[in-house]
Amino acid sequence: MHKLAPLSAAIVLALAGQAMADDSTSTQSQQGNQNIAEVKQTQAPFASATQTQAGHDHNHMALQDNSTSHIQQSATGSFNAGYAEQLFENGSHINQQAGGSLNDAFASQSVGENNEALQVQQGSGNRSVIWQDTQYGSQATTLQSGHGNDATIEQLFGGSNNKSVIMQGGSDNQAAAEHMTHQNGDIAIYQEGRQNWAYGDQRDGLGGTIGINQYGTGNSVEVWQDNQAASQASVYQNGQSNEGYIDQSFGQANSAGLSQTGRGNASWSDQFETNQAVTSISQVGNTNLHFTYQTGDNHSLTISTVGNANKIMASNWKGEKSGGQFGVGQQAQINQAGNGNGVNLTQEGNSQIARLNQDGNRNQMETRQADSNNELYFEQNGSDNLLIADQRGTANYAEGLAAGNGGSITLDQSGSGNQSYTYQLYGSGNEATIKQTDGVNLAYVTQGGNGNQAFVDQSGASQTATITQFGNANMATVTQQ
């Protein structure tokens, strides 16, 4: 519990000391045992302080300075403590309330302009701290109900149109928000349920916004936005034991969104050394896992997962398979529906595009793009299908479909201007391997049935190959040099 003034327990102020300036008003009411209240108002036209205490062992103190001020503090129950201070202020307002027992509140508004701080606590064992420093259009609001909740808002030394709101209901929730050297900042955290943890933080600032919603039990979120520019991060988690983590590193024009429903989902999103990077992740179901990482310029990554135990590995520092987006101008879009699907994605170089879609169960994709302007569009609609795709060089293009079960497609493109179209329409156990080097080669492979095999090897220039297989256990090999 905060002891808000270095006062001896032997000192009891039946009527608290008040230092008054013109237009200043102070009203204090105390009941119970060992209550302490203090007011100091200096150079305080229009200032007002009202403190009300009931119960026993309360501490309250209000300090106001060069103000247009208002402080109101009210406590009921036991062991409540409050402290509010407004320094140079302007449109100031602090309102602190408590109910129950063992509540703590602390608010300070330092230099300021259109300041406002509100803390409302009910239940027991709640604790809340608001500190706004060099602000401008500031607002900080903490509402807590239940018991054992903890909330901290700091808006620190920079500022502009600051706003932080924390609302918590339930039990044992924690929340923290920070802005530091910010401008248009805005942090809002809402938590219901039990044992949720959320943390904001907007570092060196410009346009940032952070929103965090959590419902359910045992969810955890951590967001920073590092050096920012027009950053935005939004996290929504519903269910149980979901984790998030968004870090937007050294940034500019960053945006990241994360939405998780169900339980046991986890996602990490880094955007190290970023420019104009955008990440959006949505997970529905249970135990889905995504690791993402972006560095460079103009990145965009969109991931959507429905079902259970799906994985996306697109990070070079976390996960069992290394991946990520590096370089300039990459895009990736991945959709997963079903269970146990996996994607391992790596993009580096300039202006790569990958659109990957999985619908079914236990499908796997491993894709790698390097150099520049390569495009990959692929869809898996059955189960137990495998895609391995490696694109290097310039302006290579590949698209394909696996609509059966247990099929495999291996694609290797290098050189420039090569095109590959691979379709496994139905059946099971079909296999296609396409290798293209040099330039402007074209390959078509179509398979339907069971156990078919097709092999295309193009190592010259301006060559065309077409393989069509229907039925069972067919084999075709095309070699062009």
C-alpha positions as CSV (number, residue, x, y, z in Angstrom):
1,M,0.0,0.0,0.0
2,H,1.2,3.5,-0.7
3,K,1.9,5.6,2.3
4,L,1.5,8.9,0.7
5,A,3.0,11.3,3.3
6,P,5.9,10.7,5.7
7,L,3.6,11.2,8.6
8,S,4.0,9.5,11.9
9,A,1.1,7.1,12.9
10,A,0.8,9.1,16.1
11,I,-0.2,12.2,14.2
12,V,-3.9,12.5,13.6
13,L,-5.3,15.5,11.9
14,A,-8.9,15.9,13.1
15,L,-9.1,18.9,10.8
16,A,-6.5,18.8,8.1
17,G,-4.2,21.7,7.4
18,Q,-5.2,23.9,4.5
19,A,-3.3,26.6,2.7
20,M,-5.7,28.8,0.8
21,A,-5.4,31.2,-2.1
22,D,-8.1,33.4,-3.7
23,D,-11.1,31.6,-5.1
24,S,-9.8,28.4,-3.5
25,T,-12.2,26.0,-1.7
26,S,-11.4,22.9,0.4
27,T,-13.8,20.6,2.1
28,Q,-12.7,17.6,4.1
29,S,-14.8,15.1,6.0
30,Q,-13.5,12.2,8.0
31,Q,-15.0,9.4,10.1
32,G,-13.5,6.4,11.8
33,N,-10.0,6.0,13.2
34,Q,-6.5,7.3,12.3
35,N,-7.5,9.1,9.1
36,I,-5.2,11.7,7.7
37,A,-6.1,14.4,5.1
38,E,-4.0,17.3,3.9
39,V,-4.6,20.0,1.3
40,K,-2.2,22.6,-0.1
41,Q,-3.5,25.1,-2.7
42,T,-1.2,27.9,-3.8
43,Q,-1.8,30.5,-6.5
44,A,-5.0,28.7,-7.1
45,P,-7.8,30.7,-8.5
46,F,-10.9,28.5,-9.1
47,A,-9.1,25.6,-7.3
48,S,-11.2,23.2,-5.3
49,A,-10.4,20.1,-3.3
50,T,-12.9,17.8,-1.6
51,Q,-11.7,14.8,0.4
52,T,-14.1,12.4,2.1
53,Q,-13.0,9.4,4.2
54,A,-14.9,6.7,6.2
55,G,-13.6,3.7,8.0
56,H,-10.1,3.7,9.5
57,D,-6.4,4.0,8.6
58,H,-6.9,6.2,5.5
59,N,-4.4,8.6,4.0
60,H,-5.4,11.4,1.6
61,M,-3.4,14.4,0.4
62,A,-4.2,16.9,-2.4
63,L,-1.7,19.5,-3.7
64,Q,-2.6,22.0,-6.3
65,D,-0.5,24.8,-7.8
66,N,-0.8,27.3,-10.6
67,S,-4.2,26.0,-11.5
68,T,-7.6,25.9,-12.8
69,S,-8.1,22.9,-10.6
70,H,-10.4,20.4,-9.1
71,I,-9.5,17.4,-6.9
72,Q,-12.1,15.2,-5.3
73,Q,-11.1,12.1,-3.4
74,S,-13.4,9.7,-1.7
75,A,-12.6,6.5,0.2
76,T,-14.8,4.0,2.1
77,G,-13.6,0.9,3.9
78,S,-10.2,0.2,5.3
79,F,-6.5,0.9,4.5
80,N,-7.3,3.2,1.5
81,A,-4.7,5.7,0.5
82,G,-4.9,8.5,-2.1
83,Y,-2.7,11.2,-3.3
84,A,-3.3,13.7,-6.1
85,E,-1.1,16.5,-7.2
86,Q,-1.6,19.0,-10.0
87,L,1.3,21.3,-10.7
88,F,1.2,24.0,-13.5
89,E,-2.0,22.5,-14.9
90,N,-4.7,24.3,-16.9
91,G,-8.1,22.7,-17.3
92,S,-7.2,20.2,-14.6
93,H,-9.4,17.7,-12.9
94,I,-8.6,14.7,-10.7
95,N,-11.3,12.5,-9.3
96,Q,-10.3,9.4,-7.2
97,Q,-12.7,7.1,-5.6
98,A,-12.3,3.8,-3.8
99,G,-14.6,1.2,-2.2
100,G,-13.9,-1.9,-0.2
101,S,-10.4,-2.3,1.5
102,L,-6.7,-2.0,0.7
103,N,-7.2,0.2,-2.3
104,D,-4.3,2.5,-3.4
105,A,-4.5,5.4,-5.8
106,F,-1.9,7.9,-6.9
107,A,-2.4,10.7,-9.5
108,S,0.0,13.5,-10.5
109,Q,-0.4,15.8,-13.5
110,S,2.7,18.0,-13.5
111,V,3.0,20.6,-16.3
112,G,-0.1,20.0,-18.5
113,E,-2.9,21.6,-20.3
114,N,-6.4,20.2,-20.6
115,N,-5.7,17.6,-18.0
116,E,-8.0,15.1,-16.5
117,A,-7.4,12.0,-14.4
118,L,-10.1,9.7,-13.0
119,Q,-9.6,6.6,-10.9
120,V,-12.5,4.5,-9.7
121,Q,-11.9,1.4,-7.7
122,Q,-14.3,-1.1,-6.1
123,G,-13.6,-4.4,-4.4
124,S,-10.5,-5.0,-2.4
125,G,-6.7,-5.0,-2.9
126,N,-6.9,-2.8,-6.0
127,R,-4.1,-0.5,-6.9
128,S,-3.9,2.2,-9.5
129,V,-1.3,4.8,-10.5
130,I,-1.7,7.7,-12.9
131,W,1.1,10.0,-13.7
132,Q,0.8,12.5,-16.5
133,D,3.7,14.8,-17.1
134,T,4.4,17.3,-19.8
135,Q,1.0,16.5,-21.6
136,Y,-1.2,18.7,-23.6
137,G,-4.7,17.4,-24.3
138,S,-4.2,14.7,-21.7
139,Q,-6.7,12.3,-20.2
140,A,-6.1,9.2,-18.1
141,T,-8.9,7.0,-16.8
142,T,-8.7,3.9,-14.7
143,L,-11.8,2.0,-13.7
144,Q,-11.4,-1.2,-11.7
145,S,-13.9,-3.6,-10.2
146,G,-13.5,-7.0,-8.5
147,H,-10.4,-7.5,-6.4
148,G,-6.7,-7.7,-6.7
149,N,-6.6,-5.6,-9.9
150,D,-3.6,-3.5,-10.8
151,A,-3.4,-0.7,-13.3
152,T,-0.7,1.8,-14.1
153,I,-0.9,4.7,-16.6
154,E,2.1,6.9,-17.3
155,Q,2.2,9.5,-20.1
156,L,5.6,11.0,-19.3
157,F,7.7,13.7,-20.7
158,G,6.6,14.3,-24.3
159,G,3.0,14.8,-25.2
160,S,0.2,16.2,-27.3
161,N,-3.3,14.7,-27.6
162,N,-2.7,12.1,-25.0
163,K,-5.2,9.6,-23.8
164,S,-5.0,6.4,-21.8
165,V,-8.0,4.4,-20.6
166,I,-7.8,1.2,-18.6
167,M,-11.0,-0.7,-17.6
168,Q,-10.8,-3.9,-15.7
169,G,-13.4,-6.2,-14.3
170,G,-13.1,-9.6,-12.6
171,S,-10.1,-10.6,-10.5
172,D,-6.4,-10.4,-10.5
173,N,-6.1,-8.5,-13.8
174,Q,-3.1,-6.3,-14.5
175,A,-2.7,-3.5,-17.0
176,A,0.0,-0.9,-17.8
177,A,0.2,1.9,-20.3
178,E,3.0,4.2,-21.3
179,H,3.6,6.9,-23.9
180,M,6.9,8.6,-23.3
181,T,7.8,11.1,-26.1
182,H,4.6,11.0,-28.0
183,Q,2.2,13.1,-30.0
184,N,-1.2,11.8,-31.0
185,G,-0.9,8.8,-28.6
186,D,-3.9,6.8,-27.5
187,I,-3.9,3.7,-25.4
188,A,-7.0,1.9,-24.3
189,I,-7.0,-1.4,-22.4
190,Y,-10.1,-3.4,-21.5
191,Q,-9.9,-6.6,-19.5
192,E,-12.6,-8.9,-18.1
193,G,-12.3,-12.3,-16.6
194,R,-9.4,-13.4,-14.5
195,Q,-5.6,-13.3,-14.5
196,N,-5.2,-11.4,-17.7
197,W,-2.1,-9.3,-18.3
198,A,-1.7,-6.4,-20.8
199,Y,1.0,-3.9,-21.3
200,G,1.1,-1.0,-23.8
201,D,4.1,1.4,-24.4
202,Q,4.6,3.8,-27.3
203,R,8.2,5.0,-27.0
204,D,9.6,7.8,-29.1
205,G,6.4,8.6,-30.9
206,L,4.4,10.4,-33.4
207,G,0.9,9.1,-34.3
208,G,0.6,5.9,-32.3
209,T,-2.5,4.1,-31.1
210,I,-2.7,1.0,-29.0
211,G,-5.9,-0.8,-28.2
212,I,-6.0,-4.1,-26.2
213,N,-9.1,-6.1,-25.4
214,Q,-9.0,-9.3,-23.4
215,Y,-11.9,-11.4,-22.2
216,G,-11.7,-14.8,-20.5
217,T,-8.9,-16.1,-18.3
218,G,-5.1,-16.1,-18.3
219,N,-4.6,-14.2,-21.6
220,S,-1.5,-12.2,-22.0
221,V,-0.5,-9.3,-24.3
222,E,2.6,-7.2,-24.6
223,V,2.8,-4.4,-27.2
224,W,5.6,-1.9,-27.8
225,Q,5.9,0.4,-30.7
226,D,9.5,1.4,-30.3
227,N,10.6,4.5,-32.3
228,Q,7.3,4.6,-34.2
229,A,5.9,7.1,-36.6
230,A,2.2,6.8,-37.5
231,S,2.0,3.5,-35.6
232,Q,-1.0,1.6,-34.7
233,A,-1.4,-1.7,-32.9
234,S,-4.7,-3.4,-32.0
235,V,-4.9,-6.7,-30.1
236,Y,-8.1,-8.6,-29.3
237,Q,-8.1,-11.9,-27.4
238,N,-11.0,-13.9,-26.2
239,G,-11.0,-17.3,-24.5
240,Q,-8.2,-18.7,-22.3
241,S,-4.4,-18.7,-22.2
242,N,-3.9,-16.8,-25.4
243,E,-0.7,-14.9,-25.9
244,G,0.1,-12.0,-28.1
245,Y,3.2,-9.9,-28.6
246,I,3.6,-7.1,-31.0
247,D,6.9,-5.1,-31.4
248,Q,7.1,-2.6,-34.1
249,S,10.8,-1.8,-33.7
250,F,12.4,1.2,-35.3
251,G,9.5,1.9,-37.7
252,Q,7.6,4.4,-39.7
253,A,3.9,4.2,-40.7
254,N,3.6,0.8,-38.9
255,S,0.4,-1.0,-38.2
256,A,-0.2,-4.4,-36.6
257,G,-3.4,-6.2,-35.7
258,L,-3.8,-9.4,-33.8
259,S,-7.0,-11.2,-33.0
260,Q,-7.3,-14.5,-31.2
261,T,-10.3,-16.5,-30.1
262,G,-10.3,-19.8,-28.4
263,R,-7.6,-20.9,-26.2
264,G,-3.9,-21.6,-26.2
265,N,-3.2,-19.5,-29.3
266,A,0.1,-17.7,-29.6
267,S,1.5,-15.1,-32.0
268,W,4.6,-13.0,-32.2
269,S,4.9,-10.1,-34.6
270,D,8.1,-8.1,-35.0
271,Q,8.7,-5.4,-37.6
272,F,12.4,-4.7,-37.0
273,E,13.9,-1.6,-38.8
274,T,10.6,-1.2,-40.7
275,N,9.1,1.2,-43.1
276,Q,5.4,1.2,-44.1
277,A,5.1,-2.4,-42.7
278,V,1.6,-3.8,-42.0
279,T,0.9,-7.1,-40.2
280,S,-2.6,-8.5,-39.6
281,I,-3.2,-11.9,-37.9
282,S,-6.4,-13.5,-36.9
283,Q,-6.8,-16.9,-35.2
284,V,-9.9,-18.8,-34.4
285,G,-9.8,-22.1,-32.6
286,N,-7.2,-23.6,-30.3
287,T,-3.4,-23.9,-30.1
288,N,-2.7,-22.1,-33.3
289,L,0.9,-20.7,-33.5
290,H,2.3,-17.9,-35.6
291,F,5.8,-16.4,-35.6
292,T,6.3,-13.5,-37.9
293,Y,9.1,-11.1,-38.6
294,Q,9.6,-8.2,-41.0
295,T,12.5,-5.9,-41.7
296,G,13.1,-3.4,-44.5
297,D,10.6,-1.4,-46.6
298,N,7.0,-1.7,-47.7
299,H,6.2,-5.1,-46.1
300,S,2.7,-6.5,-45.7
301,L,1.8,-9.8,-44.1
302,T,-1.8,-11.0,-43.6
303,I,-2.5,-14.3,-41.9
304,S,-5.9,-15.8,-41.1
305,T,-6.3,-19.2,-39.4
306,V,-9.5,-21.1,-38.5
307,G,-9.3,-24.5,-36.8
308,N,-6.8,-26.0,-34.4
309,A,-3.0,-26.5,-34.2
310,N,-2.1,-24.6,-37.4
311,K,1.4,-23.1,-37.6
312,I,3.1,-20.4,-39.5
313,M,6.8,-20.0,-39.3
314,A,7.9,-16.6,-40.7
315,S,10.6,-15.5,-38.2
316,N,14.4,-15.9,-38.2
317,W,14.7,-15.9,-34.4
318,K,11.7,-18.0,-33.1
319,G,10.2,-21.3,-34.1
320,E,11.4,-24.6,-35.2
321,K,11.9,-23.5,-38.9
322,S,13.6,-20.2,-39.8
323,G,11.7,-17.8,-42.1
324,G,10.7,-14.1,-42.4
325,Q,10.4,-11.2,-44.7
326,F,13.6,-9.3,-45.4
327,G,14.4,-6.6,-48.0
328,V,12.1,-4.2,-49.8
329,G,8.5,-4.3,-50.9
330,Q,7.5,-7.9,-49.9
331,Q,3.9,-9.0,-49.5
332,A,2.5,-12.2,-48.1
333,Q,-1.0,-13.4,-47.5
334,I,-1.8,-16.8,-45.9
335,N,-5.1,-18.4,-45.1
336,Q,-5.5,-21.6,-43.1
337,A,-8.7,-23.5,-42.4
338,G,-8.8,-26.9,-40.8
339,N,-6.4,-28.5,-38.4
340,G,-2.6,-29.2,-38.2
341,N,-1.7,-27.1,-41.3
342,G,1.8,-25.5,-41.5
343,V,3.5,-22.8,-43.5
344,N,7.1,-21.9,-43.5
345,L,7.6,-18.6,-45.4
346,T,10.8,-16.7,-46.3
347,Q,10.9,-13.6,-48.5
348,E,13.9,-11.5,-49.3
349,G,14.8,-9.1,-52.0
350,N,12.5,-6.7,-53.7
351,S,8.7,-6.8,-54.4
352,Q,8.0,-10.5,-53.7
353,I,4.4,-11.6,-53.5
354,A,3.1,-14.9,-51.9
355,R,-0.5,-15.8,-51.6
356,L,-0.9,-19.1,-49.8
357,N,-4.2,-20.8,-48.9
358,Q,-4.8,-24.0,-47.0
359,D,-8.1,-25.6,-46.4
360,G,-8.1,-29.1,-45.0
361,N,-5.9,-30.9,-42.5
362,R,-2.2,-31.5,-42.1
363,N,-1.2,-29.6,-45.3
364,Q,2.4,-28.3,-45.4
365,M,4.0,-25.4,-47.4
366,E,7.6,-24.4,-47.4
367,T,8.2,-21.4,-49.6
368,R,11.3,-19.2,-50.2
369,Q,11.5,-16.2,-52.5
370,A,14.7,-14.2,-53.2
371,D,16.0,-11.5,-55.6
372,S,13.1,-9.5,-57.0
373,N,9.5,-9.5,-58.4
374,N,8.7,-13.1,-58.0
375,E,5.1,-14.2,-57.5
376,L,3.7,-17.4,-55.9
377,Y,0.0,-18.2,-55.7
378,F,-0.9,-21.6,-54.3
379,E,-3.9,-23.4,-52.7
380,Q,-4.2,-26.7,-50.8
381,N,-7.8,-28.0,-50.4
382,G,-7.3,-31.6,-49.3
383,S,-5.3,-33.2,-46.6
384,D,-1.7,-34.2,-46.1
385,N,-0.5,-32.3,-49.1
386,L,3.1,-30.9,-49.4
387,L,4.4,-27.9,-51.3
388,I,8.0,-27.0,-51.5
389,A,8.7,-23.8,-53.6
390,D,11.9,-22.0,-54.1
391,Q,11.9,-18.9,-56.4
392,R,15.1,-17.0,-57.1
393,G,15.9,-14.5,-59.8
394,T,13.6,-12.0,-61.4
395,A,9.9,-12.0,-62.3
396,N,9.3,-15.7,-62.0
397,Y,5.6,-16.7,-61.6
398,A,4.1,-19.9,-60.1
399,E,0.5,-20.9,-59.3
400,G,-1.0,-24.2,-58.3
401,L,-3.8,-26.2,-56.7
402,A,-3.7,-29.4,-54.6
403,A,-7.3,-30.6,-54.2
404,G,-6.6,-34.2,-53.4
405,N,-4.9,-35.9,-50.5
406,G,-1.3,-36.9,-49.8
407,G,0.0,-35.1,-52.9
408,S,3.4,-33.3,-53.3
409,I,4.6,-30.5,-55.5
410,T,8.2,-29.4,-55.6
411,L,9.0,-26.2,-57.5
412,D,12.4,-24.7,-58.2
413,Q,12.6,-21.5,-60.3
414,S,15.7,-19.4,-61.0
415,G,16.6,-17.1,-63.8
416,S,13.9,-14.7,-65.0
417,G,10.4,-14.7,-66.5
418,N,9.7,-18.4,-65.9
419,Q,6.1,-19.5,-65.4
420,S,4.8,-22.7,-63.8
421,Y,1.1,-23.9,-63.5
422,T,0.6,-27.0,-61.5
423,Y,-2.9,-28.5,-60.7
424,Q,-3.6,-31.7,-58.7
425,L,-7.4,-31.8,-59.2
426,Y,-8.4,-35.0,-57.3
427,G,-7.2,-38.3,-56.0
428,S,-4.3,-39.1,-53.7
429,G,-0.5,-39.6,-53.8
430,N,0.1,-37.5,-56.9
431,E,3.6,-36.0,-57.3
432,A,4.8,-33.2,-59.5
433,T,8.4,-31.7,-59.7
434,I,9.1,-28.7,-61.8
435,K,12.6,-27.1,-62.2
436,Q,13.1,-24.0,-64.3
437,T,16.4,-22.1,-64.9
438,D,17.5,-19.5,-67.4
439,G,14.5,-17.6,-68.7
440,V,11.0,-17.4,-70.1
441,N,10.2,-21.1,-69.8
442,L,6.6,-22.2,-69.4
443,A,5.4,-25.4,-67.7
444,Y,1.9,-26.9,-67.3
445,V,1.2,-29.9,-65.2
446,T,-2.3,-31.3,-64.5
447,Q,-3.0,-34.4,-62.5
448,G,-6.1,-36.3,-61.5
449,G,-6.3,-39.8,-60.1
450,N,-3.9,-41.7,-57.8
451,G,-0.1,-42.2,-57.7
452,N,0.7,-40.2,-60.8
453,Q,4.2,-38.7,-61.2
454,A,5.3,-35.8,-63.4
455,F,8.8,-34.4,-63.8
456,V,9.7,-31.2,-65.7
457,D,13.3,-29.9,-66.1
458,Q,13.8,-26.8,-68.2
459,S,17.3,-25.4,-68.3
460,G,17.3,-23.4,-71.5
461,A,15.3,-20.4,-72.6
462,S,11.8,-19.9,-74.1
463,Q,10.7,-23.6,-73.7
464,T,7.2,-24.9,-73.2
465,A,6.2,-28.2,-71.5
466,T,2.7,-29.6,-70.9
467,I,1.9,-32.7,-68.9
468,T,-1.7,-34.0,-68.3
469,Q,-2.3,-37.1,-66.3
470,F,-5.6,-38.7,-65.4
471,G,-6.0,-42.2,-64.0
472,N,-3.6,-44.1,-61.8
473,A,0.2,-44.7,-61.6
474,N,1.1,-42.7,-64.6
475,M,4.6,-41.3,-65.0
476,A,5.8,-38.5,-67.3
477,T,9.3,-36.9,-67.6
478,V,10.1,-33.8,-69.7
479,T,13.7,-32.5,-70.0
480,Q,14.3,-29.4,-72.1
481,Q,17.8,-27.9,-72.4
